[in-house]
Amino acid sequence: MTESQLPPHTAGGTLRTVGALDFDEQAFVEVMREALDVLERSGIPHLLMGGLAVSALGRPRWTHDVDVFLRPDDARRALDMLNGAGFDPEEHDPLWLFKAVKRGVLVDLIFCSVGGIYLDDAMLARAVETSFKGTRVRVLPPEDLIVIKAAALTEDAAYHWFDALSLLTAGEVDWAYLLERARRAVRRMLAFLVFAESCDAAVPRWVVAELCRRAYGDGVADAVGTDRSAVRDAGPAEAQEVRDLLLGDARVSDLDIGVELYGDTVLLTGEVATEQRRALLNEVATELLPGRRVDNRITVRRLTGAVAVEEVS
């Protein structure tokens, strides 16, 4: 639900409109913390989405409601638990949304997003833990947020695509996972990624080609500059040849990395200890595979131990 769609709601029997003019940030944070604590104690799997998640992973974003994503089977129990904790409950729409209000702060319990997207095990496994106003929170993976935001665009809510753009450019994207999650909104994701490219975001051409194939068939992929038949039919032999050539080089043979072939694009995945090793892999791949595009998605291993958590202000 967008901020512009929020209706007035009843809190303690009186009508109260939540808006920028009467927004109480302290109450918002306290109620958010209380609602998440109730769900946590109840053992209900849940992740933050919406404006709070975008603020945590993408760009600073005004929001005055708390969007919580949970499974349909848990929605009614979550509403009952919040009711027991002093929230005013509302079964707004049995197909996708319940609401709970306390101290004028709205908590949206969303159990089906646009495009028939539900909270699942993959989202929970990839959830990002961060901090918002001093509270540790778990939010949807950026790739899932991008898909949801891309699908949610409407005439009066163009900000969804700019939210998604901020997520796309804020950090490393797992493109293979993004493609997997995009199956619910193929054409919308294709349109969004072309839009993102027009805004100078780095989008791998093979991702656009794959979405073109899914939306319109094999022939359209040529229009975006990728030979889709090569992506589909490159096959184990050619892919293995590329892997052997790269991993056989003494400079990288000791590294645990993945090498995949998508047409003329070589996708590197895995984890290394330093940024220098990551740059070396890019250099070696470019040297050994002239004429191919290197898409380096290797991450630098995080050190174990205490990790500083950035505060979202």
N, C-alpha and C positions, 0 to 999 in steps of 0.2 A: 504494500500500500504506500502511496506517495504522500508527502506532507500535505499537498494541495487537496487530497481526497479525504483527509482526516475529518470526521464529523465532530460536532460538539458531543460530549459524553457526560454521563451523570456520575458524580462523585459525592457520596454521602447525601444523596437526595437533591443536590443542587446542580443546575446546569453550569458547566464550566467549559470555556473554549481554550484549548491549548494553542498558543501561538508565540511568535517571537517577542511580543510586547510583555507577556506575563510569564515568560519562561524562567523557571527557578532551577539553575544548574545544580545546586547542591541537592535539591530534592530529586532531580533527575538521576544523579549518580547514586544516591542512597537507595532509591527505589529499584534502579537497575541491579545494584548489588544484592538487594534483598530478593528480588525475583530470581536471579541466577542462583543464589544460595538455596532457595526453596527447591528449585529443579535439581540442583546438585545433590542435596540431601535425599531427595526422592529417588535418586538413581535413574532419572529420565535423561536419555541421551539428547543433547541439544547443542546447537552452535549459533553464534550470532551471525546475522546477515544484515542487509540494508545499509543505512548510512553509517552506523557504528563500525561495521566491518570495513567499509570503504575508508573511513577515517583511520582505521588501524593499519590497513595494508596499502592504501593508495594515496588519496589526497585528503586534506582537511575538509570536512563536510558538515554543514549544519544539519542537524536532525533533532527532533524532539519526541521521538518514540523509540522504543526498544524492540527491534525485530528479532525474534527467536525462531529458529528453524528446528522442527522436531518431527517425529514420525506420526502418521495419522492415528495409530493405535495408542499413542501416548498423549494425544491432545486433550482429551476429556479429563484424564487423570491430572494432567498439568494444570488445567483450569480449576479443578477441584482443590488441588493443593494450594494454589495461589488464593483461592477464595478463603480457604482456612487460615491463610496468613494475613487476611484483612484486605485483600484486593477485591474490587467490585468486578464480577465476571460478566461476560457477554458472549453468547454463542452466535457470533456475528454471521457466519456462513458455514454450515456443516460440511461444505465441500473443500474449504481451504483455510479458514481463518476464525480463530477465537480471539477475544480481547480481555484484558484485565487492567483495571485502573486503580491507582493508589496515589493519593496526594496530588491529583491532577496529572500524573505521569501515565502514559499509555504504553502497555506492553502488548505487542502483537504476537500471538502464537500462530505461526504460519506452518501448515503441515502439507501444503501443496503449492509449489510456485508456478509461475507462468510456464506453459508448455508441458504441464504434467510432470514436473521435476520434484522428486521427493528426497528427503534426507536418507542416505544409505551408508553402508559400511565403508565405502571408499572415501566418502567425505569425512567421516569420523576419523579414519586412519590418517588422513592427510591434514587434519585440522591444524591451524596455526595458533599457537598460544602466544599472547602478547599482553600488554597492559593498557588499560584505558582509565584515565583519571585515578590512578593508584589501585585499580582493581584488575586482577588477573582474569583474562577472558579468553575463550576459545572461539575462533571465528572460522567460517567456511574457507576452504582452500581458494586461493585467488583464481584458479582456472574455473572452478564451479561458479564463483561470483561473476566472472566475466560472461559465462554462458547465460546465467540468469539475468544479468543486466542487459546483455545484448537482446535477449528475448523480450524484455519488459518495456522496450521503447514504445511510447505513444506520443500523440501530437502534443499533449500538455506535459510530457515527462521526458523531454529530450536529454535531461541531465543523466539518464541511465547510461547512455553511450559514453558520455564524458567520464562518468564513474568507471566504466569498464576500461576506457583508454588509460586512465590513471593507474589502474591495476596492471594493465598490460605493460606499461613502461616503468613500473616501480621496481621490478626485480626480475629474476629469472623465471621464465614460464616453461612448464613441462608441456611441450607442444603435442607429444603423443597422447598424454592424458587429456589435454584440452580437446583434441580431435575425438577421443572416445566419448567425452562428456557432451560434445556438440551434436550428437545424434538426435537429440530432442528438438533442436532448432537449427537445422543445417543451413537453410537459406538466410536466416537472420544472422547467423554467425559469419557466413560468407560475406554478407553485406557489411557487417561491422568491421571485419578484418580489412576489407578494401577501404573502408572509411579510415581505419587506423593507419593504413599505408599512406593515404592522402594527407595525414597529419604527421608524416615522417616517422611513424613507429616502425621498428624493424620486425617485419612479419615474414617468416620463411616462405618462399614461393611454393614449396612442395605442400605446405599446409593449405594454401589457397587452391592449388590444383586438386588436392584431394577433396576439398569441400565442393569444388566445381563438379568433379566426377560424381559425387554423391547426389548433388542437386540436379544435374543436367545430363549426366552420362559422360563416357570417355572422351568423346570428340571435343567437348568444350575446353578440356584441360590445355589443349594446344594454344588456345587464345591467351593464356596467361604465361606462356613461354616455357612450359614443362611438358616433356613428352610423356604423357600418362602411361603409354604402353610400356615404357621403360620402367616406370614406377611399379607397374603391376607384374611385368614379365622379366624384370632384371634377374630374378631368380637366384637360387642359392649359389650357382657357380660364379657369376659375376660379382655378387656381393662378397662371397668368400675370397675371391681374388683381391678385392679392395682391402678386406680385413687383413689378409696375409701380408700384403704389401706394406700396409701401415704398421701393423703390430710386429712385423719382422724387422723393423728398423731398430737398431741397438739403442737409440735415444729414447724410445718409448716402450720397448718390449717388456720392461718390468712394471708397467702401469696397468692397473685393472680398469680398462675402459671398454665401452661398447661402441661398435662401428656398424652403422646401418646405411644402406644405399637406397636413395629415393631419386630415380632418374639421374640427373647430373649433380644432385646434392648428396654430400656425405655428412651424416648426422653423427656427431660424437657425443656420447653420454658417459656418465660415471662420476667418480669423485677422485680428486688428487689432493695432496697435502698443501700445496702452495699455489699462489697465482702465477708464479714463474713456470711451474710445470704445466699449468693450463695453457699459458701462452706458447710454450714449447710445442705442445700437441698441435696447436693451430698452425704454427710455423712448419712443422714436419709434414702435416697433412697437405698444406698448400704446395710445398715443394715436391712431394711425391706424387700428387694427384693433380697435375696441371689440367686446366679445362673443367675441373669440377668445383662446385661451390661448397665450401666448408661451413657447416652450421654447428658451431662449437657450443654444446649445451652442458659441458662438464662443469661441475661445481667444486668449489674449494672446501675441503673438509673443515668443519668447525671443531675447535678444540673442546675437549671435555672439561667439565668443572663448572664453576659459577659462570653464568652468562648474564651480561647486563641486558636489561629489558628497557627498550626505549619507551618513554612516556609519551602518549598521544595527548597533546594539549588542545 
